[in-house]
């Protein structure tokens, strides 16, 4: 599982990762402050950060809309926060 935070949401991902690891599911945490810059990187880099072998992904982003953020995986689950955490 990959937990993706876009800023202050990384701390939420760290907390979730600790709980998941305690239950035997050690996730990978990715800090992605800019989806746009990430998309500009070459495929090799993107594959290192978000390996295709890890299909389960949760993106946590504050003040976002699904229209603004690209889809990062077929099995992605996005948590979009409308207010401050």
DSSP file (Angstrom, degrees, kcal/mol; ACC not computed):
  #  RESIDUE AA STRUCTURE BP1 BP2  ACC     N-H-->O    O-->H-N    N-H-->O    O-->H-N    TCO  KAPPA ALPHA  PHI   PSI    X-CA   Y-CA   Z-CA
    1    1 A X              0   0    0      0, 0.0    27,-2.9     0, 0.0     2,-0.5   0.000 360.0 360.0 360.0 140.9    0.0    0.0    0.0
    2    2 A X  E     -ab  28  57A   0     54,-2.4    56,-2.9    25,-0.2     2,-0.5  -0.978 360.0-159.7-117.6 127.4    1.2    3.5   -0.8
    3    3 A X  E     -ab  29  58A   0     25,-3.3    27,-3.0    -2,-0.5     2,-0.5  -0.932  12.1-162.9-104.6 124.3   -0.1    6.5    1.3
    4    4 A X  E     -ab  30  59A   0     54,-3.3    56,-3.3    -2,-0.5     2,-0.3  -0.938   8.6-177.2-116.5 120.9    0.4    9.8   -0.6
    5    5 A X  E     -ab  31  60A   0     25,-2.5    27,-3.5    -2,-0.5    56,-0.2  -0.892  16.2-157.4-113.9 147.2    0.2   13.1    1.2
    6    6 A X        -     0   0    0     54,-1.1     2,-0.2    -2,-0.3    55,-0.1   0.351  70.0 -40.8-107.4   6.4    0.5   16.5   -0.6
    7    7 A X  S >  S+     0   0    0     27,-0.0     3,-2.0     0, 0.0     4,-0.3  -0.741 127.3   6.8 172.6-120.7    1.7   18.7    2.2
    8    8 A X  T >  S+     0   0    0      1,-0.3     3,-1.2    -2,-0.2     4,-0.5   0.710 116.5  76.8 -62.8 -17.6    0.6   18.8    5.9
    9    9 A X  T 3> S+     0   0    0      1,-0.3     4,-1.9     2,-0.2     3,-0.4   0.662  72.6  80.7 -67.3 -15.1   -1.4   15.7    5.1
   10   10 A X  H <> S+     0   0    0     -3,-2.0     4,-2.5     1,-0.2    -1,-0.3   0.879  86.2  58.0 -58.5 -36.5    1.8   13.7    5.2
   11   11 A X  H <> S+     0   0    0     -3,-1.2     4,-2.1    -4,-0.3    -1,-0.2   0.869 104.1  51.3 -62.8 -35.1    1.5   13.7    9.0
   12   12 A X  H  > S+     0   0    0     -4,-0.5     4,-2.4    -3,-0.4    -1,-0.2   0.901 109.6  50.6 -65.1 -39.8   -1.9   12.0    8.6
   13   13 A X  H  X S+     0   0    0     -4,-1.9     4,-2.7     2,-0.2    -2,-0.2   0.892 108.2  52.1 -64.1 -40.1   -0.3    9.4    6.4
   14   14 A X  H  X S+     0   0    0     -4,-2.5     4,-2.1     2,-0.2    -2,-0.2   0.926 110.5  48.2 -62.9 -44.5    2.4    8.8    9.0
   15   15 A X  H  X S+     0   0    0     -4,-2.1     4,-1.7     1,-0.2    -2,-0.2   0.914 113.7  46.6 -61.9 -42.9   -0.2    8.2   11.7
   16   16 A X  H  X S+     0   0    0     -4,-2.4     4,-2.8     1,-0.2    -2,-0.2   0.889 109.8  54.7 -65.4 -38.6   -2.1    5.8    9.4
   17   17 A X  H  X S+     0   0    0     -4,-2.7     4,-2.9     1,-0.2    10,-0.3   0.890 105.6  52.3 -62.8 -39.8    1.1    4.0    8.5
   18   18 A X  H  X S+     0   0    0     -4,-2.1     4,-1.9     2,-0.2    -1,-0.2   0.918 112.1  45.5 -62.4 -43.1    1.9    3.4   12.1
   19   19 A X  H  X S+     0   0    0     -4,-1.7     4,-1.0     2,-0.2    -2,-0.2   0.920 114.4  47.9 -66.8 -43.3   -1.5    1.9   12.7
   20   20 A X  H ><>S+     0   0    0     -4,-2.8     5,-2.9     1,-0.2     3,-0.7   0.914 110.4  51.6 -63.9 -42.4   -1.3   -0.2    9.5
   21   21 A X  H ><5S+     0   0    0     -4,-2.9     3,-1.7     1,-0.3    -1,-0.2   0.880 105.1  56.2 -62.3 -38.0    2.2   -1.4   10.4
   22   22 A X  H 3<5S+     0   0    0     -4,-1.9    -1,-0.3     1,-0.3    -2,-0.2   0.771 107.8  49.8 -64.0 -24.9    1.0   -2.5   13.8
   23   23 A X  T <<5S-     0   0    0     -4,-1.0    -1,-0.3    -3,-0.7    -2,-0.2   0.271 128.5 -98.5 -96.5   9.9   -1.6   -4.6   12.0
   24   24 A X  T < 5S+     0   0    0     -3,-1.7     2,-0.5     1,-0.1    -3,-0.2   0.639  93.6 111.5  87.0  14.6    1.0   -6.2    9.8
   25   25 A X      < -     0   0    0     -5,-2.9     2,-0.8    -6,-0.1    -2,-0.1  -0.777  48.6-167.3-120.5  84.8    0.5   -4.0    6.7
   26   26 A X        -     0   0    0     -2,-0.5     2,-0.1    -5,-0.2    -8,-0.1  -0.617  13.5-162.9 -77.8 110.1    3.6   -1.8    6.3
   27   27 A X        -     0   0    0     -2,-0.8     2,-0.4   -10,-0.3   -25,-0.2  -0.402  18.0-119.0 -88.4 166.5    2.8    0.9    3.8
   28   28 A X  E     -a    2   0A   0    -27,-2.9   -25,-3.3    -2,-0.1     2,-0.5  -0.856  25.2-145.3 -98.5 138.9    5.1    3.2    1.8
   29   29 A X  E     -a    3   0A   0     -2,-0.4     2,-0.5   -27,-0.2   -25,-0.2  -0.924  14.1-170.5-109.7 130.8    4.6    6.9    2.5
   30   30 A X  E     -a    4   0A   0    -27,-3.0   -25,-2.5    -2,-0.5     2,-0.7  -0.982  13.3-152.2-122.1 126.6    5.1    9.4   -0.4
   31   31 A X  E     +a    5   0A   0     -2,-0.5     2,-0.4   -27,-0.2   -25,-0.2  -0.878  20.8 173.3 -93.6 118.7    5.2   13.2    0.1
   32   32 A X        +     0   0    0    -27,-3.5     3,-0.2    -2,-0.7    -2,-0.0  -0.724   9.9 170.0-129.5  82.0    4.0   14.7   -3.2
   33   33 A X  S    S+     0   0    0     -2,-0.4     2,-0.4     1,-0.2    -1,-0.1   0.696  75.1  35.7 -68.4 -17.3    3.6   18.5   -2.8
   34   34 A X     >  -     0   0    0      1,-0.1     4,-1.9     2,-0.1    -1,-0.2  -0.869  53.7-176.1-142.4 107.6    3.1   19.0   -6.5
   35   35 A X  H  > S+     0   0    0     -2,-0.4     4,-2.4     1,-0.2     5,-0.2   0.883  91.5  57.3 -62.1 -37.6    1.1   16.6   -8.7
   36   36 A X  H  > S+     0   0    0      1,-0.2     4,-0.9     2,-0.2    -1,-0.2   0.923 107.6  44.6 -63.1 -45.8    2.0   18.8  -11.7
   37   37 A X  H  > S+     0   0    0      1,-0.2     4,-0.5     2,-0.2     3,-0.5   0.887 111.3  54.8 -65.6 -37.9    5.8   18.5  -11.1
   38   38 A X  H >< S+     0   0    0     -4,-1.9     3,-1.4     1,-0.2    -2,-0.2   0.923 105.2  52.4 -60.8 -43.6    5.5   14.8  -10.5
   39   39 A X  H 3< S+     0   0    0     -4,-2.4    -1,-0.2     1,-0.3    -2,-0.2   0.746 103.1  59.6 -65.3 -22.3    3.7   14.4  -13.9
   40   40 A X  H 3< S+     0   0    0     -4,-0.9    -1,-0.3    -3,-0.5    -2,-0.2   0.609  87.9  95.3 -80.5 -12.1    6.6   16.2  -15.6
   41   41 A X  S << S-     0   0    0     -3,-1.4    -3,-0.0    -4,-0.5     0, 0.0  -0.364  87.4 -93.4 -77.2 159.1    9.1   13.7  -14.4
   42   42 A X     >  -     0   0    0      1,-0.1     4,-2.3    -2,-0.1     3,-0.3  -0.258  35.5-107.2 -71.5 163.1   10.2   10.8  -16.6
   43   43 A X  H  > S+     0   0    0      1,-0.2     4,-2.5     2,-0.2     5,-0.2   0.823 116.8  58.9 -61.0 -34.6    8.4    7.4  -16.4
   44   44 A X  H  > S+     0   0    0      2,-0.2     4,-1.4     1,-0.2    -1,-0.2   0.931 108.9  44.0 -62.5 -45.4   11.4    5.8  -14.7
   45   45 A X  H  > S+     0   0    0     -3,-0.3     4,-2.2     2,-0.2     3,-0.4   0.939 113.0  50.9 -64.4 -47.0   11.3    8.3  -11.8
   46   46 A X  H  X S+     0   0    0     -4,-2.3     4,-3.1     1,-0.2    -1,-0.2   0.887 109.1  52.7 -58.0 -38.5    7.5    8.0  -11.5
   47   47 A X  H  < S+     0   0    0     -4,-2.5    -1,-0.2     1,-0.2    -2,-0.2   0.803 107.4  51.4 -68.0 -29.6    7.9    4.2  -11.4
   48   48 A X  H  < S+     0   0    0     -4,-1.4     3,-0.4    -3,-0.4    -2,-0.2   0.888 116.4  40.0 -71.9 -39.1   10.4    4.4   -8.6
   49   49 A X  H  < S+     0   0    0     -4,-2.2     2,-0.4     1,-0.3    -2,-0.2   0.914 133.3  22.4 -75.9 -43.9    8.1    6.7   -6.5
   50   50 A X  S  < S-     0   0    0     -4,-3.1    -1,-0.3    -5,-0.2    -2,-0.1  -0.706  84.6-158.9-125.0  78.0    4.8    4.8   -7.4
   51   51 A X    >   -     0   0    0     -3,-0.4     3,-1.7    -2,-0.4    -3,-0.1  -0.303  19.3-133.9 -61.3 137.2    5.8    1.3   -8.4
   52   52 A X  T 3  S+     0   0    0      1,-0.3    -1,-0.2    -5,-0.1    -4,-0.0   0.784 103.0  69.9 -60.3 -26.7    3.2   -0.5  -10.6
   53   53 A X  T 3  S+     0   0    0      1,-0.2     2,-0.9     2,-0.1    -1,-0.3   0.717  90.4  65.0 -66.0 -19.9    3.7   -3.6   -8.4
   54   54 A X    <   +     0   0    0     -3,-1.7    -1,-0.2     1,-0.2   -52,-0.1  -0.835  61.7 166.2-105.6  95.7    2.0   -1.7   -5.5
   55   55 A X        +     0   0    0     -2,-0.9     2,-0.6   -54,-0.1    20,-0.4   0.785  48.9  87.7 -83.7 -28.7   -1.5   -1.2   -6.7
   56   56 A X        +     0   0    0     20,-0.1   -54,-2.4    18,-0.1     2,-0.4  -0.629  57.6 165.4 -78.9 117.1   -3.2   -0.1   -3.5
   57   57 A X  E     -bc   2  76A   0     -2,-0.6    20,-2.3    18,-0.5     2,-0.5  -0.996  24.2-166.9-137.8 137.2   -2.9    3.6   -3.1
   58   58 A X  E     -bc   3  77A   0    -56,-2.9   -54,-3.3    -2,-0.4     2,-0.5  -0.986   9.4-162.5-124.1 120.9   -4.5    6.2   -0.9
   59   59 A X  E     -bc   4  78A   0     18,-2.0    20,-3.6    -2,-0.5     2,-0.5  -0.892   1.8-165.8-103.9 130.4   -4.1    9.9   -1.7
   60   60 A X  E     +bc   5  79A   0    -56,-3.3   -54,-1.1    -2,-0.5     2,-0.4  -0.969  18.0 162.7-117.8 119.2   -4.8   12.5    1.0
   61   61 A X  E >   - c   0  80A   0     18,-2.6    20,-2.6    -2,-0.5     3,-0.5  -0.994  28.3-138.0-143.3 132.1   -5.1   16.1   -0.1
   62   62 A X  E 3  S+ c   0  81A   0     -2,-0.4    20,-0.2    18,-0.2     3,-0.1  -0.633  83.5   4.4 -88.3 145.7   -6.7   19.1    1.5
   63   63 A X  T 3  S+     0   0    0     18,-4.4     2,-0.3    -2,-0.3    -1,-0.2   0.882 100.1 133.4  52.5  47.2   -8.8   21.6   -0.4
   64   64 A X    <   -     0   0    0     -3,-0.5     2,-0.3    17,-0.4    -1,-0.2  -0.804  44.5-150.2-123.8 163.8   -8.7   19.6   -3.6
   65   65 A X    >>  -     0   0    0     -2,-0.3     4,-1.4    -3,-0.1     3,-0.7  -0.941  28.6-119.6-128.2 155.6  -11.1   18.3   -6.2
   66   66 A X  T 34 S+     0   0    0     -2,-0.3    -1,-0.1     1,-0.2     5,-0.0   0.791 113.8  60.1 -64.1 -25.9  -11.0   15.2   -8.3
   67   67 A X  T 34 S+     0   0    0      1,-0.2    -1,-0.2     3,-0.0    -3,-0.0   0.831 105.8  47.2 -70.4 -30.4  -10.9   17.4  -11.4
   68   68 A X  T <4 S+     0   0    0     -3,-0.7     2,-0.4     2,-0.1    -2,-0.2   0.824 105.3  63.7 -80.6 -32.0   -7.7   19.1  -10.3
   69   69 A X  S  < S-     0   0    0     -4,-1.4     3,-0.0     1,-0.0     2,-0.0  -0.782  82.9-124.0-101.8 133.8   -5.7   16.0   -9.3
   70   70 A X        -     0   0    0     -2,-0.4     2,-0.4     1,-0.1    -2,-0.1  -0.321  29.9-102.5 -71.7 156.0   -4.8   13.3  -11.8
   71   71 A X        -     0   0    0      1,-0.1    -1,-0.1    -2,-0.0     3,-0.1  -0.651  34.9-174.4 -75.5 130.4   -5.7    9.7  -11.4
   72   72 A X        +     0   0    0     -2,-0.4     2,-0.3     1,-0.3    -1,-0.1   0.572  61.2   3.1-107.7 -11.0   -2.7    7.8  -10.2
   73   73 A X    >   -     0   0    0      1,-0.1     3,-1.2   -16,-0.1    -1,-0.3  -0.965  63.4-116.3-168.0 154.4   -3.9    4.2  -10.2
   74   74 A X  T 3  S+     0   0    0     -2,-0.3    -1,-0.1     1,-0.3   -18,-0.1   0.831 119.3  41.9 -63.1 -31.5   -6.9    2.1  -11.1
   75   75 A X  T 3  S+     0   0    0    -20,-0.4   -18,-0.5    -3,-0.1    -1,-0.3   0.187  86.6 139.1-102.9  17.5   -7.3    1.1   -7.4
   76   76 A X  E <   -c   57   0A   0     -3,-1.2     2,-0.4   -20,-0.1   -18,-0.2  -0.288  35.9-161.6 -64.9 143.6   -6.6    4.5   -6.0
   77   77 A X  E     -c   58   0A   0    -20,-2.3   -18,-2.0     2,-0.0     2,-0.4  -0.994  10.8-157.7-124.3 121.6   -8.7    5.8   -3.1
   78   78 A X  E     -c   59   0A   0     -2,-0.4     2,-0.6   -20,-0.2   -18,-0.2  -0.842  11.0-161.8-106.3 136.5   -8.6    9.6   -2.5
   79   79 A X  E     -c   60   0A   0    -20,-3.6   -18,-2.6    -2,-0.4     2,-0.6  -0.958  13.7-169.0-112.7 110.5   -9.4   11.4    0.7
   80   80 A X  E     -c   61   0A   0     -2,-0.6     2,-0.5   -20,-0.2   -18,-0.2  -0.898   8.7-151.0-106.7 117.2  -10.1   15.0   -0.2
   81   81 A X  E     -c   62   0A   0    -20,-2.6   -18,-4.4    -2,-0.6   -17,-0.4  -0.758  10.1-168.4 -93.4 124.7  -10.3   17.3    2.9
   82   82 A X  S    S+     0   0    0     -2,-0.5     2,-0.3   -20,-0.2    -1,-0.1   0.682  71.8  33.1 -85.4 -18.8  -12.5   20.3    2.5
   83   83 A X  S    S-     0   0    0      1,-0.1   -20,-0.1   -20,-0.0    -2,-0.0  -0.826 100.7 -68.4-132.9 171.6  -11.3   22.1    5.7
   84   84 A X              0   0    0     -2,-0.3    -1,-0.1     1,-0.1    -2,-0.1  -0.241 360.0 360.0 -61.6 146.0   -8.1   22.5    7.7
   85   85 A X              0   0    0     -4,-0.1    -1,-0.1     0, 0.0   -23,-0.0   0.418 360.0 360.0 -87.2 360.0   -6.8   19.4    9.5
